[in-house]
Amino acid sequence: MTVRVGVIGAGIMGADHVRHLAGVVSGASVSLVADLDAGRAAQAAEVAGARSTTDPKALIEDEEVDAVVIASHDSTHAELLLACLAARKPVLCEKPLAPSVEEGREVVEAEEGVAAELGCSLVSLGFMRRFDPAHMQLKRRIEARELGEVLAVHCVSRNIRSAPDATNVSAITNSAIHELDSMPWLLGTDVTEVAWVSGRKSSSMAPAGLQDPAFMLLRMADGTLVTLELFLNAEYGYSTRCEVVGERGTASFTEAPLLELNLERRWFTEYPADWRPRFADAYRIELQAWIDSLRTGKPSPLATARDGLRASEIGAALAASIDAGGVFVPVVHW
């Protein structure tokens, strides 16, 4: 069985998904690509020998689309997810689940209603770090208690340049959202309260609504404290770091250089320009796991709609901490 996939969104993420599904994921083909920009949709579709359209709803309803990938703008996710549920088609949606907690709860309510009717869940969330080999190995070692009791976790997420309209809140919902999902998954416990703080200085490269870098504190239900430095205008390259501090030792990711150079009496490596080289394996493994679940009829091993909602609720608490001047704010789960 080949799963015919329709991809909504032909930007960087959507075009990457088309290439993966058409070239490296077994048991899948791309039948249709949708984007509001007709030229961009056609260009992405050409790679897979697929058709293109500017109407995402038409893609969802198309008889030659068995399953849908949503990689369009964050603001479209809730509406498109509800359309997939109405069409009873499985869907992999990139983070976040929805633009707001309220819309996310609407999606979860609809999804769980359909799951009760069909006996299976249709919505999977694209939190690809759950499939990143480094994250998976770290989780195994934590669960095996090789480090002893986990006491603290330090995360760093840096990008070359933020979006020109980035704000403190969008930095949480679009970038920090990965840690808001991966930390509960990695540590096996919920986030109970959060705080957002920043220094007196911000990068001169940051737009007016963005304090950059910013620091986020997540207190887990078992007392573990997680710190996250989010720096969207670091300029030098893309970097994701994580160090777990245990009673017996520590574990941390290594930087994965693409190339090692010896030039002009210097030895050095280079950083990637964005997240794609660092998480290429994670996206491939995630897509393959999703396609395999559809072909075999087994439950999807990806993050669920409720996982996406939990991450959004943590993000909402961080936004409330910004408004409250950086104090700890409890996380309210639906």
C-alpha positions, 0 to 999 in steps of 0.5 A: 500500500502506498499512502498518497499524501497531500502537503499544504504549504510549500515554503521551506518546511513544506517543500522539505516534506515534499522532498522527503516523502517523494524521495526517502520515505518508503510507502508514500507518494505526494499526490497534491501540493497546496499553497496560496502562491501558485508558483511556489506550489507548482515548484514544490509539486514538480519535485514529486511529479504531483499536481498543485493547487492554491486551495488547501480545502480542495486538497483535503477533499481530493479523492487522490489524497489519503493523508495530509501534511499541514506545513502552512502558516501557524495561523491556519493550523486550527482551521485546516485540522478541523477540515481534515477531521471533518473529511476523516483524513489522517493529518500530520500538522507542524507545530504549533497545534493552533494559534491560541489555547482556545483554538487548540482546545477546540481542535482537541475536543473535535479530534477526541470526538472523531477518535471515539467514533472511529476507534483511532486518532487522526491527528499527529503533531510534528514535534520532530525532536522526539525522533532526533537520535540525540534526544532519543538516546538521552531519553533512554539514558535518563529512563535507565537512571544512568545519571542518577536522579535528574536535578536540572536541565539547561537548554540553549536555542540560537538562530542566525536571525529572527523574523522581522515581525518577531515578538516575545510571544511569537518567539515562544509559540514558534521557537521555544514551543519545541522545548515546551514539548520535548522537556515533559517528554524527555523527563517524563513529568509535567511542567507546573509553573514557568517564568520568563525573564530577560536582561537589560540589554537586547540585541540591536538586530532584534525587532522592536517587539522582541527582547533577545535573548530571553530566558525561560524557567520551567519547574517540573512536577517532580521539582526539576528546574529547566532553563532555556536561553532563546536567542533568535538573532545570534548571527553566528549560526544555528545551534541547539544544546541541552545538558542534563545534570544528574546526581551521578553525572551529566549528559549533553548534545554535541554540536554536529558540524557538517564539515571540518576545514583546514585553511590559512593556518586555521582549523575550524568547523562551520555551523548550519544556517538553519535547523534543517541539517541538524534535524534532517534525520529527525524529520525523515524518521518522524515521517517514516514512522507516521507513514508506517502507522498509516500503512499498518493501521497501528496508532501513530507514535508521534505527538498527539493533539493533546500534547500540542495543546499542553505545549501551547498551555505552557506557552500561554503561562510564559506569555502571562509571566511576561505581562506579570514582570517575570514572576513564576506563573502556574500552568493551567491544563485543560 
